[in-house]
Amino acid sequence: MALAQAEETDDAVVYEKLAQSGLKQRLEALNQGIHTSVYKQFDESGFEPSGGEAQKIALARALCKNAQGVILDEPTSALDPKAEYEMYLKFDELVEGKSALFISHRLSSCRFCDSIVVLQSGRVIETGAHTELLNANGVYANLYNMQARYYIDKE
């Protein structure tokens, strides 16, 4: 799980990060727990994670590193709505005070971010918190409202 840092990474830390990422029940069902190989191509006794499980493993791997920050590119793209919601609820706990750069095209995921940077053609065109950008009625607000309309019942 920790790959290159396997010898320096405590099993308890690996388990904690996997559990925080939403894999606690899956871990408990694996015969070898955190020592189970991911993908059968590497070990016949391994397991084949779903797309969402693979994404949660990747998130846990990033969080196991002793880096001051993490870059997460569409970290919920393969998650179902419930798993995505749960990840957002505990995002601060997951990154544990690290700086986090969160890249997303799903603007609902930006609501919990401290600062949002809107890029267009490689240039910064807007910055601010979610409410500020909605009130500015610019590109972010337009895109957010386009996505949100599918969740709001307006006839």
Residue pairs with C-beta under 8 A, 6 or more apart in sequence:
1 9
1 14
1 18
1 34
1 38
1 57
1 60
1 61
1 64
2 8
2 9
2 14
2 61
2 64
3 61
5 64
5 65
9 64
11 34
13 64
14 34
14 60
14 64
15 27
15 33
15 34
17 60
17 61
17 63
17 64
18 24
18 27
18 34
18 56
18 57
18 60
19 27
20 60
20 63
20 90
20 93
20 94
21 56
21 57
21 59
21 60
21 63
21 87
21 94
22 56
22 83
22 86
22 87
23 53
23 56
23 57
23 60
26 49
26 53
27 33
27 34
30 36
30 47
31 45
32 45
36 45
36 46
36 47
37 43
37 45
37 46
37 47
38 46
38 47
38 49
38 54
38 57
39 46
39 47
39 48
39 49
40 46
40 47
40 48
49 57
50 78
51 78
52 78
52 79
52 80
52 83
54 78
55 75
55 76
55 77
55 78
55 79
56 79
56 83
58 75
59 72
59 75
59 87
59 94
62 70
62 72
63 70
63 94
63 95
63 96
67 98
68 98
68 99
69 98
69 99
69 100
69 101
70 95
70 98
70 99
70 100
70 101
71 100
71 101
71 103
72 100
72 101
72 102
72 103
73 103
74 103
74 104
74 105
74 106
75 87
75 102
75 104
76 83
76 84
76 87
76 88
76 104
76 106
76 109
77 106
79 87
84 109
87 94
88 109
88 112
91 100
91 112
102 109
102 110
102 113
104 110
106 147
107 140
107 143
107 144
107 147
107 148
108 144
108 147
108 148
108 151
110 116
110 130
110 144
111 130
113 129
113 130
114 129
115 127
115 128
115 129
116 126
116 127
116 128
116 129
116 130
116 133
116 140
117 124
117 126
117 127
118 124
118 125
118 126
118 127
118 133
118 138
118 139
118 140
119 125
120 139
125 138
125 139
126 133
126 136
126 138
126 139
126 140
128 136
133 140
133 141
133 144
134 140
134 141
134 144
135 141
